[in-house]
Amino acid sequence: MKVEAQVVLTRCKNRQLYGIRVEKYGNDWKMTWAFPIEERKAASEGYTKVSLKGSFLPSATYPGCPYCQTDTFLVCEQCGKLSCYHEGDTVVTCQWCGNSGMAISKEEVTVTGGDM
């Protein structure tokens, strides 16, 4: 059986870029691995063009962000990109576009790689 897998780009609170490998399970995406990546490499691999919809859940072996080790992220309502999230943060800032807002929880989201 062929596994559908993609890489979505995320920025840590320190603005460093990393990729999250996700695998499709029904309507959910399981996060399986995370790795630092340079912007040029991410663009050449096509990760900036990825757009996925569904629930994103960490697998039992997901190591979290390679910089801060969190295994949670927020999707910016303005640009649709991912930034690290630490439980207890009530006001968050998107590390891509600078949009700030209250942290909210949604079951299903759409994420995009977008231009850097």
C-alpha positions as CSV (number, residue, x, y, z in Angstrom):
1,M,0.0,0.0,0.0
2,K,1.4,3.4,-1.0
3,V,1.6,6.0,1.7
4,E,0.6,9.6,0.8
5,A,3.2,11.9,2.4
6,Q,4.0,15.6,2.1
7,V,6.2,18.1,3.8
8,V,4.7,21.3,5.2
9,L,6.9,24.3,6.2
10,T,6.8,25.8,9.6
11,R,8.7,28.6,11.4
12,C,9.8,28.4,15.0
13,K,9.5,31.3,17.4
14,N,13.1,32.2,16.5
15,R,11.9,32.4,12.8
16,Q,14.0,29.4,11.8
17,L,12.5,27.3,9.0
18,Y,11.8,23.6,9.3
19,G,9.8,21.0,7.5
20,I,7.2,18.6,9.0
21,R,6.7,15.3,7.2
22,V,3.1,14.3,7.3
23,E,1.3,11.1,6.2
24,K,-2.3,10.9,5.2
25,Y,-4.6,8.7,7.3
26,G,-8.3,9.1,6.2
27,N,-9.0,12.8,6.6
28,D,-6.2,13.3,9.1
29,W,-2.5,14.0,8.6
30,K,-0.1,12.4,11.1
31,M,3.1,14.4,11.7
32,T,6.0,11.8,11.6
33,W,9.2,13.8,11.4
34,A,10.6,17.3,11.5
35,F,13.9,18.6,10.1
36,P,15.7,22.0,9.6
37,I,15.7,23.2,6.1
38,E,17.1,26.3,4.2
39,E,14.7,28.5,2.3
40,R,16.4,27.8,-1.1
41,K,16.2,24.0,-0.5
42,A,12.6,24.2,0.5
43,A,11.7,26.1,-2.6
44,S,13.7,23.8,-4.9
45,E,12.0,20.7,-3.4
46,G,8.5,22.3,-4.0
47,Y,7.6,22.5,-0.4
48,T,6.5,26.1,-0.8
49,K,3.7,24.9,-3.2
50,V,2.1,22.4,-0.7
51,S,-1.5,23.1,0.4
52,L,-3.2,20.5,2.6
53,K,-6.5,20.4,4.4
54,G,-7.5,18.2,7.4
55,S,-6.6,17.6,11.0
56,F,-2.9,17.5,11.9
57,L,-1.9,15.3,14.7
58,P,1.5,14.2,16.1
59,S,2.4,10.5,15.8
60,A,3.7,8.7,18.8
61,T,7.3,9.1,17.4
62,Y,7.0,12.8,16.2
63,P,10.1,14.6,17.7
64,G,8.6,18.1,17.5
65,C,10.3,21.3,16.3
66,P,14.1,20.7,15.8
67,Y,14.7,24.1,17.6
68,C,12.2,24.4,20.5
69,Q,10.9,20.8,20.6
70,T,7.2,21.8,20.8
71,D,4.9,19.4,19.0
72,T,2.1,21.9,18.4
73,F,1.7,24.7,15.9
74,L,-0.7,27.4,15.0
75,V,-2.1,28.2,11.5
76,C,-2.2,31.9,10.8
77,E,-5.7,33.1,9.8
78,Q,-4.1,35.7,7.5
79,C,-1.5,33.8,5.5
80,G,-2.4,30.2,6.3
81,K,1.2,29.3,7.3
82,L,2.4,27.4,10.4
83,S,4.3,28.7,13.4
84,C,5.3,26.9,16.6
85,Y,2.9,27.2,19.5
86,H,3.6,26.7,23.2
87,E,0.8,25.8,25.5
88,G,-0.2,28.7,27.6
89,D,0.5,31.3,24.9
90,T,-2.7,33.4,24.6
91,V,-1.6,36.0,22.1
92,V,0.5,34.6,19.3
93,T,2.4,36.2,16.4
94,C,2.8,34.5,13.0
95,Q,6.5,34.1,12.3
96,W,5.8,34.5,8.5
97,C,3.7,37.6,8.2
98,G,3.7,39.2,11.7
99,N,-0.1,38.9,12.2
100,S,-0.9,38.7,15.9
101,G,-4.0,37.3,17.5
102,M,-5.6,35.1,20.1
103,A,-4.8,31.4,20.0
104,I,-7.9,29.4,19.0
105,S,-8.5,25.7,18.4
106,K,-10.0,24.2,15.2
107,E,-10.5,20.6,14.3
108,E,-9.7,21.0,10.6
109,V,-7.4,23.5,9.0
110,T,-5.9,24.3,5.6
111,V,-2.2,25.0,5.6
112,T,0.0,26.4,2.8
113,G,3.7,26.5,2.0
114,G,3.5,29.8,0.3
115,D,6.3,32.2,-0.8
116,M,9.1,32.9,1.6
